[in-house]
Each structure stands twice: as structure tokens, then as C-alpha cells.
Amino acid sequence: MDQNGSSSSNTNTMRSHCIEINDNEEFEVHKVEAPPQKSTLLKLKARLKETFFPDDPLRQFKGQPLPKKLILGAQYFFPILQWGPSYSFKLLKSDIVSGLTIASLAIPQGISYAKLASLPPIVGLYSSFVPPLVYAVLGSSRDVAVGPVSIASLVMGSMLREEVSPTGDSLLFLQLALTSTFFAGIFQASLGILRLGFIIDFLSKAILIGFMAGAAIIVALQQLKSLLGITHFTQQMAIVPVMSSVFHNVDEWSWQTIVMGFCFLVLLLLARHVSIRNPKLFWVSAGAPLVSVIISTVLVFAIKGQKHGISVIGKLEEGLNPPSLNMLRFQGSHLVLVIKTGIMTGILSLTEGIAVGRTFATLKNYRVDGNKEMMAIGFMNVVGSVTSCYVTTGSFSRSAVNHNAGAKTAVSNVVMSVTVMVTLLFLMPLFHYTPNLILGAIIVSAVVGLIDISAAYNIWKIDKYDFITTLAAFFGVIFISVQTGLAIAVGLAIFKILLQVTRPKTVMLGNMPGTDIYRDLHHYKEATRVPGFLILSIEAPINFANINYLNERISRWIEEFEEEDNIKQRQSSLRFVILEMSAVTAIDTSGVSFFKDMKTAMEKKGVAFVLVNPLAEVIDKLEKADKVNDFIRENNLYLTVGEAVTALSLEVKDQQSSMQDVPL
Amino acid sequence: MDQNGSSSSNTNTMRSHCIEINDNEEFEVHKVEAPPQKSTLLKLKARLKETFFPDDPLRQFKGQPLPKKLILGAQYFFPILQWGPSYSFKLLKSDIVSGLTIASLAIPQGISYAKLASLPPIVGLYSSFVPPLVYAVLGSSRDVAVGPVSIASLVMGSMLREEVSPTGDSLLFLQLALTSTFFAGIFQASLGILRLGFIIDFLSKAILIGFMAGAAIIVALQQLKSLLGITHFTQQMAIVPVMSSVFHNVDEWSWQTIVMGFCFLVLLLLARHVSIRNPKLFWVSAGAPLVSVIISTVLVFAIKGQKHGISVIGKLEEGLNPPSLNMLRFQGSHLVLVIKTGIMTGILSLTEGIAVGRTFATLKNYRVDGNKEMMAIGFMNVVGSVTSCYVTTGSFSRSAVNHNAGAKTAVSNVVMSVTVMVTLLFLMPLFHYTPNLILGAIIVSAVVGLIDISAAYNIWKIDKYDFITTLAAFFGVIFISVQTGLAIAVGLAIFKILLQVTRPKTVMLGNMPGTDIYRDLHHYKEATRVPGFLILSIEAPINFANINYLNERISRWIEEFEEEDNIKQRQSSLRFVILEMSAVTAIDTSGVSFFKDMKTAMEKKGVAFVLVNPLAEVIDKLEKADKVNDFIRENNLYLTVGEAVTALSLEVKDQQSSMQDVPL
């Protein structure tokens, strides 16, 4: 309210006038006011603040002394300073349990997802070591478990394979993956810094549900390579080439691989099922992958599986992440691809990370600042790209396990990271005989959770158009490609918004008997029309995209009104067209000319044209166009429909009675 | 209203209940109703009708006998059948005068615009012969004068020159121009038939003003070639290459051409000025081009101008349009370019034609059906493309002359067409010595009228963002290209719509003293806050693009409310958050989950969450999500803010008094 203080000069002007009704009763009409004057600069400032700083992040700094401001500033950028000082042994105990639990999941998943991205398995472990440490310092969520995720891995792999073969030139492929990760991080951090985070809002939940289900199927089908033991497999992702690749290489199928693979897959799915049924048994599904890896490795070693056609991971280097600044390639022919891949995986991993953070924050009733999270995730990926990590984010499945295992702070990420470090330093040789089929089974059992049929059914029930975007994303991903599927779905979602603006609803209002409330005649049955009045409510901003439509639609309302009258009484009784403007939240120059045209057209028809409750911005614009358009000066603005109808009816009566008074 | 008849079963349920106030007064609360049930199919049908048939074109056919229906149908497709039968000699006289006037303008402009498109001058005359005849039969405007126009000519020429040189392979160039015209016509007619005409609405007036001013400057600069007598001129359109081409060829400047050219240019501009000052003298500017052509031709012939470096048109073929079906090329390497050019010139010429038609229809108070006009213009261009005409439409400048000269019906187009025919048959040799400089001067004097500075100033005054789109179109056209300039401007306009949806306004409402009206506190100074209530109005549909923003913004409203309370009384008094939903015109599945989250968050705070006047669609969706979300069943829906505040305040009082009654 303090914003208005500057222009209180017109407070004393008359705000309402009274109309005398026959028997000395008075009826008060409230004046529609122009909003307080503000300069263009002030308005721009207010608008920019609402657009980019809706959460007003600087509010907490206001009125604080400088040292306090510095502390608050440091805490803003490093949330660890907020919770760190009050960290206790009790919290540590919880965090160790949850950290070890997610580590047991992160190690096999890290190796698997790296393979999904066509990267060396060890890169997946590197990516589960450094990024969680960075996130622990910068991130503001307490539950998110950081590491590689299936969808970003899938997309990075499939996009880079378009230009470079991971088997043909594996070094170049790795370099491009790291450079993409760098760009993903820069892009994510920029979104946060420039406060453009709303861009990821355009991946609506409806789209994501379709997209994730499609991606899950694509990912699962890719695993047929290791689950069936096929050696010559297509590089493409879409369902048609993959299926044809599967059935054109039937001779390569290895029954030993198939039997072993599907046994473990069934086991993993069963474990998942148990944990879903009883969330307290979360450790069943959390531990199952590691247990499967151990059992299968021992089994393959014991039966000398390679000799029976079971392929294994092979030798893995020991040691921590090597620095990889020299691996980033900022020139050359693949730069465009790398930037595109960076942006695409950046958006997708950001969407997942932010959604995970928000979900658990709502559950535990604390707040996650979207823009801050974007900076944290972005910075984490930039650091990752120079320490041999590929793109990482908060993982849905591991964060859920983390939460169920009782994680209290980001220290659980540190515990996981240390566990991975120990693995990298000492345990790598143990993975030599781990069969590839188990990685495939782990991926399939993980992505099955991305298919959410009941959510899709809910969307169908509530909003058919949303369901179309879900389907578009799903089928686009399955049959064309991940990027195209997403682009089509987002395009459809934006088209819907544009359509709502291009074809706004106009609704005829009627009086609720015994009140001065006016509501939609088609919605409220008891609402009745007021003779002589056509009361329309326009339900959208009026702008270039809809003025022609509104013109045509309102003409039709008037024609229909007159036709009905003609049937009843052979002449039109229409005297007033009232536009209820409460839902017209903005107009532009085309909107202003719309009102000018409407007024001219109504005057030609001999019908009075009245506006009810135009909002501040609308009044402002109409006033500026005043020379063209006398809305503000004339007596055709009312604050409520009720007052407009009463006042105008009284006017008519007055005229009629004065006409009767005139001696003929 | 008849649509609702089917589901009147719930009419008898209670629609309001009464709350007893202390001293036996009663206060009536109106129930928010669910809208009448409609099947998905019915809703889809209604939605499609509103989207594609807002003018309900079939209404006039309803209830008519079959023969009448056939006649009405024929009249719908051939408006000539509407006005033809009542055509009179008096109308003919007016039409002959105006037809001859626009012919005197159309002949020199036709030749000039064809040169602008790098086509043989005679194609411009062909295009002023056939299309006007077609339009006279199909068009529904009485004032539009049809023929080639400057902007579409400019765009067609510049786009085709990207791939083919008009001097190097003039036959191919002509073939591509005719094929583009064919595609333009098909595209225009499809927009009309598919009722997608709203696509051209996205070229808002603000964009067109910037675009036309930019195009006028580009076109005028192109004429420096003929006005300065330069022979080696750039093929590019943007301002930088053109100006460098002008000043790098100073040695080619011909002073005879310059003197003569600028004399005629001044004359033409003077004539234009006279007609603008006094619209009755419209014939001065209408006749000036033809007079200039005649005088300059005679002059050049007399002084043997060619020998003094003045270039002339040269020999022109006599005879009417040859058929050109065999010239259309539907295969080959230029097909993509041709389709792109067709769509681009199609949109631009359609925009001009429809705007011209609408402008004069409003002026004379008759109606032009946009979709029908699109079909007419489209069909006209398809016919044109097989009769050696390039793209044509209703011209702004010639239609204004037509109107001023007193045109009554499309017969003036026929008169013009016949005049052009006579010219084509007998007068072509007379143009042999017409100097090219006069064509340049005619074009410059015509496009000067496209620069509308006062309109641009008006846009600046009313809406700053609109003005940015104007500037974007203007500078984009001047410095980059016609297509890019338009694309940037349209992109900005769409971005604004998306921004309005992504960042909707939330407004805090207060009570207007002495009434039960609630309005924006920042707008109406006398509105006062109701203690314990936070009343917010949300001014946009709630969907995927804004739920995160709304969540953050509403949290901030609540925090600010609590902070203010803390300062005053050390504890928060917030008991009710009321969302006024009159301007929330739609929600989607994300919107539904927004309400779920809001409700959970409010419950955790111990604050009641109340909705006021949700519209039919919103209630419908919330009801469908009922299992998740008990809004509809619970007692937290009110029809007006006033009723909500009264009822909730009474509830609080009741609780307090009953608490006092309890013996402690």
C-alpha cells in the first residue's frame, strides 16, 4: 500500500453520486476511479519485479546492519552455513544410515546409467563422487540425492551419437559429453542468475508424465541389447529401428544371458514391488541392485560366464576422478551439437532436480528457492565437467530412498560420496566379472517407475487437452525422438494458451433473483435476463489476437438478442449493452481501438454501451487514448453490474416520465 | 439458453442457505453451483464452434425451405448474386467514374510494382486485368480496388532473388513468381475454408505500422536505382548494402535522370499533399501518376532521352494475358523457396486485403466476412497464377481513391479491368519511351503514405510494449530482412501473451466502505482491509505456466500480511485466505494440483482457504478431481466476496461466543 502514498491528491474528489428514486429513497452509485498515477519508469520497475523477483529475495536484508547482511548473504549462497552450525550427532546418525543406503543404489546405477549414455562405466562412478559434495555445500534441499539420472543419460547419449560413434572414437565422444555437461551447467546457472527459471515451467506435469513414460520404454528397449546378449545393435533410439534390430539378430541371442538376465530382472521387480507395498521395507529395493551385482558377479566368475556367451564389464581403472579441463572442446565442427545437447540435458536434468526438491520440501514443509537451486545444480555440473563427471542432478528414485531412509541434511550426500570414493580407490577390480546383463536389468527395474498410468488417467479425467499433450510427448518420444516429442508437446501446450487468448469466452450474465449479483446464465439456472439489457462478461485480456473475434462474437450476441425479441414482440427492446470487464486483465493498442469501434457501432444502432469494473490497467490505457475515445469522461462506467442496471433503468424511467410530462 | 434444457434435474436443490444473525435478522448465503453436466462430446462441439464459427455462418439457413437454402448458399459463395439483381443505372454511373479513376492509377502502378518484383512490366498490367474480374464475382467488399501492391511485390522479388537472378534467367524467375502466386492463393483460400483466418490477426496493427514504415523505406531506397540512373545496383534489400551500392557507384549517377526524376517526384508528392488536405480533390493525386507518365514519355521522346543516359521501358508486347498453367513448376530444387514465398506473400497480401475491406466496411456500416474474403482473394490468386498474373490483393491506396471517387459496388473493378484490357490491346506501344525514373518516382510517392508517424506515436503513448514490437518490425525490416523483421515482431507479441499468462497479476482486495463491494486496494483508495482476511484476486487462467509463480507470490502475500501484523500486535491475525476467482477463466491439471497444494499449505498454517465465484469450467475441473480435493463438497465456496466475508465473520463470532458459554 505504501506504493500509493505519493499520489493521494485526488482522494478528496467525489467518489460516488446519488440518484434519487421516486419516493425520496436514494440509490448510491459508486464512481469508477482512474488508478493512482505512476510514471512509466515506476510501472516498468514494478512489472520487472513481479516478473523476475516474485519471491522478493532481498526482503530479509532490509533494515539489517551490515555484518548481519554479510552473514545473510553468505548463507544465501551457501545454505550449508544455515544448517551447518546447528548440526548434531543425532542428525549425523540418520544421515550415515541414509547415505550408505543410497550409495548401495548409486554405485550400480552410476555404472548402468553411464553405459546408457555410451560412456565408460567408471564415469558414472566419478559422477557420483564430486557432484554430491558440491551440492552438499550449495544446495538448499535436505532430501535430494545427487548423481547421474536415466533420462539425461539417455538424451545425452542419443544426441551425441548422431554425430560421433562412441565405439569408433571413444575419446572424442567422452570429450563431447564433458563439454555438453559444461554447457548444461552454464545454462542451468544462467537460468538461475537471470531468474528465468520459469522456462522450465513450460515442461508441465502433463507433458512430463507422457515424456517419462515414453523415455522409460525407449530406455528399457535399449536394454534388450544386454538382456538378450545381442552384439550388433542399432545406434538409434526410436521404437521401430530398435525392434527391427532385435528381431533381425535372433541368431545372436544367447540363452544363457536371457535366462540369467530375466531371473535377476524378476528379482529386482519383486523387490521394487515389496517396497512399494510397504514403504518401511524401502531397503529391500534399495539394496537389491547391489546384492544382484554381487551375486551375479560371483556367479559369472564361478561358472566362467564369458565362455557361455555372457559379456562382462571388464577391467576398470582404480583411482579418483582425473581433472578434465583439457578435455573440454570449445571449437570444431561439433560445437553446435554440444551446445544443443548441453541445453537439452540441462533443461531435462534441471526439471527433474527442481521437481524432486520441491516435492520433498512440500512434504516436510520447508521451502526450496527454485532460482537458487538452479544456480547450485548449474555450478555442480560446471565443476563436474572439469572433474570427469557427466551431467548430474537430483534423482527421483534415489531421493525417495534417501527420504525413506531418514536423511536429515545434505550430509547423506557426503556419506554417499565417501562410500563411492572408497569404491573408486579400492573396489574397482571386483567389478571385472560383473555381467552387462545385470546393468540392463537394473536400468529396466529403475525406469519402470517412470511409467505412471494412474497419473495419466487422472489427467484424462480432468483435462482432455492436457491429455493430448501427454500423448504427444509419449508417442513423439517413442516414434520420433526425445527432442521432437518434447518440442511437439510444448508447442501444443503453448498453442492452448494462445487459443485461450485468441478465442476468449464471452458469457451472458443474468440477475440472481432478489440480489444485485449477476452471474453466467448458462451456469446458474435461476439467473434471469434483465429486459432491454445485454450483459456480457469477457473472460480474457483484449488484444491484437482477439479483437476481430470479439467483434464478431459480440455482434452475434446482439443479433441473437434482437432475433429473439423479434419473434416475441416484432421490435427490438435492446437499449443497453453492458460489458463486465472484471476478467479483462489487460488491453493493448488494438484493444483500445476495439472499444472505439464498439462504441461507434453501438451508437449507429442507438444502443448505449456501458463498461463495468474495468481494472486499473484498462482504465489507464483508455484514459491515455482519451482524445480518440471518451470512455473515461462520459457517464458510462460503473463499478458493479448491479449499480449499472439500477442506474440505467432509473434513467430510462426518468426519460419516460419526463416525456409524459411534455404537453403534446 | 436452450443448450441447458437437457439437464434441469438439479433445479430443485437448495440454492442458498441462511445464517441467523444475533437479533433474528437473517443473512442469505448463495450457493456456488456446479455447472449443468455436459458430455465431453457436447463440450468439444461447443468449443469447436466458438473457435472456428464465431459468426455462426449457417444461422441464416436455419428453418428455411430448400430452394431458399440453395439461393442463400449460392449468394454466400457468389456475393454478386446478392447485389447484382438490384443493380441500377445510377450506381453504374458512379462505378464508371470511380473505375476510370482507379484505372488511371492502376496502369502506372501496375507497371511500377511489377518492376519492384523484378518481373516484366507487362505482368503488372496482366495482374490488373484478370484478378479484378474474379474479385467482382466473389468478393464481398464494395470499395476494395484489386491489383498488385507494393509490399507483396517487394517481398516476392526479394525472396525469389535469393536463389534465382531475374536478369540471368528471367523465364525461370517468372515461372517461380507464378508458382509462388499459385501457392499464395491456395494458402489464402485454405485459411478461409479451414476458418483459420485468425492466423493473420497475429500481425497486429502495432506490428504492421512498424513493418509498413520499414518496407516503405526499403522500397523507396530501391528506387534510387532508377532515380539516380545507376546501372550496377545490389540485389539485396537491407539498408546497408543498398546505401553502399548507391555511394560506390557515384560515377554511374546521371544528372539528367536525377533532375527529371526529382522534378516529377516533387510534383507527385505535391499532388498527394493536395489530396490529403482536401479529400474532394482526390483526383489530383489519382490522376498525377498517369499524367506524369504521359508528360515524361513525350518529353523523353522529344529530347531523345536515351542518348542523354535516361533509361526507358522499351518495347512491350501487345495482347491480353496468355494462359500460364504450363509455367507452374511443382518440382525441382526451388520448390521449398516457392512455397515459402507463396505463404509469406500470401499472408502479407491477405492482411492488407482484409484490413482494407474491414476499414471501408466499418466506414459505410456493412459487414465483410473475413473467411469469405480469404476464399475470394485466394481463388483470385489461383486463377491469376494460370493467367500470367502475380500475387494481387485489395490495395490500400487505390481502394481509398476508389472510395473517394464514389464507388458503389465491385463494378468499379470491372470498369478498371476493361480499361486495362483496352490498354493491353491497343496502347502498349505508347509506353516504349516511358522512362524508368518515372516508375521510381511513382513508387516512392505511393509508399510514402505507408509511413504513419502519428499512429506510431499513439502506440507509444498508449502501450510501451506494443511500441517495442513496432520498432522491432521497423528495424528488423530495414536492417535484416522483411521476413526476419516480421518474425521477430510476431515473436515478441506472442511472448507478451505468454508473459501475461506466466506472470499473472494477483491483487489484494479491500472493502468499499458502506457496501459489500470489494476492489483492488491499490486502485481504490477508500477500499479498506478486513482484519483477519487476506482477499486476493487472481487475474489469469491457472495453468502449468504459472502455478509455481502463483505459489511463490501468494506465499509472499501471506508473509507480508503476517509481518505487518507482527509489527502491530506481535501475533498474526490471519484466519482466512479468500481467492476471488472471477478472472480465472480456465484451469488445467496443473491448476487443479495448485489448489490441492494451496489447501495443504493453508491447513498447515491453520488458515481457512476459501474460493469465491469460481467459473463454470473451474468448478467442473475441481469436481472431477474431487477425490484428491474436496473443494466442491466443503463449505468453502462463496458466490461473492461480500457473502464470504459476512458468513465467515459470523462463524468466528459463533465460535467465540460458544467458547465463552463453556463453563471453565
Contacts between the chains, C-beta under 8 A, distances in Angstrom:
chain1	res1	chain2	res2	distance
A	1	B	521	6.2
A	1	B	522	7.0
A	3	B	522	6.8
A	4	B	522	5.7
A	4	B	525	7.0
A	8	B	525	6.8
A	11	B	525	5.4
A	11	B	526	7.8
A	15	B	526	6.1
A	28	B	514	7.9
A	30	B	512	6.4
A	30	B	515	7.0
A	30	B	517	6.9
A	33	B	523	7.0
A	33	B	524	6.0
A	33	B	525	7.8
A	35	B	522	7.3
A	35	B	523	4.7
A	36	B	522	7.4
A	36	B	523	7.6
A	36	B	525	7.4
A	40	B	464	6.4
A	44	B	464	7.7
A	50	B	503	6.0
A	50	B	505	7.5
A	50	B	553	7.8
A	51	B	499	6.9
A	51	B	503	4.9
A	54	B	503	7.4
A	54	B	549	5.5
A	54	B	552	4.9
A	54	B	553	4.8
A	54	B	556	6.9
A	55	B	552	4.7
A	55	B	553	7.9
A	55	B	555	7.6
A	55	B	556	6.1
A	56	B	556	5.8
A	198	B	502	5.4
A	198	B	503	7.7
A	198	B	545	7.3
A	198	B	548	7.2
A	198	B	549	6.6
A	201	B	502	7.0
A	201	B	544	6.3
A	201	B	545	5.4
A	201	B	546	7.4
A	201	B	547	7.6
A	201	B	548	5.6
A	201	B	549	7.7
A	202	B	544	7.2
A	202	B	545	6.2
A	204	B	543	7.5
A	204	B	544	3.0
A	204	B	545	7.6
A	204	B	588	7.6
A	204	B	589	7.9
A	204	B	590	5.5
A	205	B	544	6.7
A	205	B	589	6.6
A	205	B	590	5.6
A	205	B	593	7.0
A	206	B	544	7.0
A	206	B	588	7.3
A	206	B	589	5.5
A	206	B	590	7.2
A	207	B	544	7.8
A	362	B	597	6.5
A	362	B	600	7.5
A	362	B	601	7.8
A	365	B	604	6.0
A	367	B	555	7.8
A	370	B	548	6.7
A	370	B	552	8.0
A	458	B	589	7.2
A	458	B	625	7.4
A	458	B	628	7.8
A	459	B	589	4.9
A	461	B	624	5.5
A	461	B	625	7.6
A	462	B	588	7.8
A	462	B	589	5.0
A	462	B	592	5.7
A	462	B	621	5.4
A	462	B	624	4.9
A	462	B	625	5.3
A	463	B	588	4.9
A	463	B	589	5.0
A	463	B	592	7.9
A	463	B	621	6.4
A	464	B	40	6.3
A	464	B	44	7.7
A	465	B	588	7.4
A	466	B	588	5.1
A	466	B	589	4.7
A	466	B	590	8.0
A	493	B	544	6.6
A	493	B	545	7.9
A	494	B	498	6.8
A	496	B	588	7.9
A	497	B	497	7.1
A	497	B	498	6.5
A	497	B	501	5.3
A	497	B	541	7.9
A	497	B	543	7.1
A	497	B	545	6.7
A	498	B	494	6.8
A	498	B	497	6.5
A	499	B	51	6.9
A	500	B	541	6.1
A	500	B	585	7.2
A	500	B	586	6.0
A	501	B	497	5.3
A	501	B	501	7.8
A	502	B	198	5.4
A	502	B	201	7.0
A	503	B	50	6.0
A	503	B	51	4.9
A	503	B	54	7.4
A	503	B	198	7.7
A	504	B	585	7.2
A	505	B	50	7.5
A	505	B	585	6.3
A	512	B	30	6.4
A	512	B	639	7.7
A	514	B	28	7.9
A	515	B	30	7.0
A	517	B	30	6.9
A	517	B	639	6.3
A	517	B	640	5.9
A	519	B	613	7.7
A	519	B	639	7.2
A	520	B	615	7.1
A	520	B	616	6.2
A	521	B	1	6.3
A	522	B	1	6.9
A	522	B	3	6.9
A	522	B	4	5.8
A	522	B	35	7.4
A	522	B	36	7.4
A	522	B	616	7.2
A	523	B	33	7.0
A	523	B	35	4.6
A	523	B	36	7.6
A	523	B	615	7.4
A	523	B	616	4.3
A	524	B	33	6.0
A	525	B	4	7.1
A	525	B	8	6.9
A	525	B	11	5.5
A	525	B	33	7.8
A	525	B	36	7.5
A	526	B	11	8.0
A	526	B	15	6.1
A	539	B	583	7.6
A	539	B	585	4.0
A	539	B	615	7.4
A	540	B	585	6.2
A	541	B	497	7.9
A	541	B	500	6.1
A	543	B	204	7.6
A	543	B	497	7.1
A	544	B	201	6.3
A	544	B	202	7.2
A	544	B	204	3.0
A	544	B	205	6.7
A	544	B	206	7.0
A	544	B	207	7.8
A	544	B	493	6.6
A	545	B	198	7.3
A	545	B	201	5.4
A	545	B	202	6.2
A	545	B	204	7.6
A	545	B	493	7.9
A	545	B	497	6.7
A	546	B	201	7.4
A	547	B	201	7.6
A	548	B	198	7.2
A	548	B	201	5.6
A	548	B	370	6.7
A	549	B	54	5.5
A	549	B	198	6.6
A	549	B	201	7.7
A	552	B	54	4.9
A	552	B	55	4.6
A	552	B	370	8.0
A	553	B	50	7.8
A	553	B	54	4.7
A	553	B	55	7.9
A	555	B	55	7.6
A	555	B	367	7.8
A	556	B	54	6.9
A	556	B	55	6.1
A	556	B	56	5.8
A	582	B	582	5.1
A	582	B	583	6.0
A	583	B	539	7.6
A	583	B	582	6.0
A	583	B	583	4.1
A	583	B	585	5.9
A	585	B	500	7.2
A	585	B	504	7.2
A	585	B	505	6.3
A	585	B	539	4.0
A	585	B	540	6.2
A	585	B	583	6.0
A	586	B	500	6.0
A	588	B	204	7.6
A	588	B	206	7.3
A	588	B	462	7.8
A	588	B	463	4.9
A	588	B	465	7.4
A	588	B	466	5.1
A	588	B	496	7.9
A	589	B	204	7.9
A	589	B	205	6.6
A	589	B	206	5.5
A	589	B	458	7.2
A	589	B	459	5.0
A	589	B	462	5.0
A	589	B	463	4.9
A	589	B	466	4.8
A	590	B	204	5.5
A	590	B	205	5.6
A	590	B	206	7.2
A	590	B	466	8.0
A	592	B	462	5.7
A	592	B	463	7.9
A	593	B	205	7.0
A	597	B	362	6.5
A	600	B	362	7.5
A	601	B	362	7.8
A	604	B	365	6.0
A	613	B	519	7.7
A	615	B	520	7.1
A	615	B	523	7.4
A	615	B	539	7.3
A	616	B	520	6.2
A	616	B	522	7.2
A	616	B	523	4.3
A	621	B	462	5.5
A	621	B	463	6.5
A	624	B	461	5.5
A	624	B	462	4.9
A	625	B	458	7.4
A	625	B	461	7.6
A	625	B	462	5.3
A	628	B	458	7.8
A	639	B	512	7.7
A	639	B	517	6.3
A	639	B	519	7.2
A	640	B	517	5.9
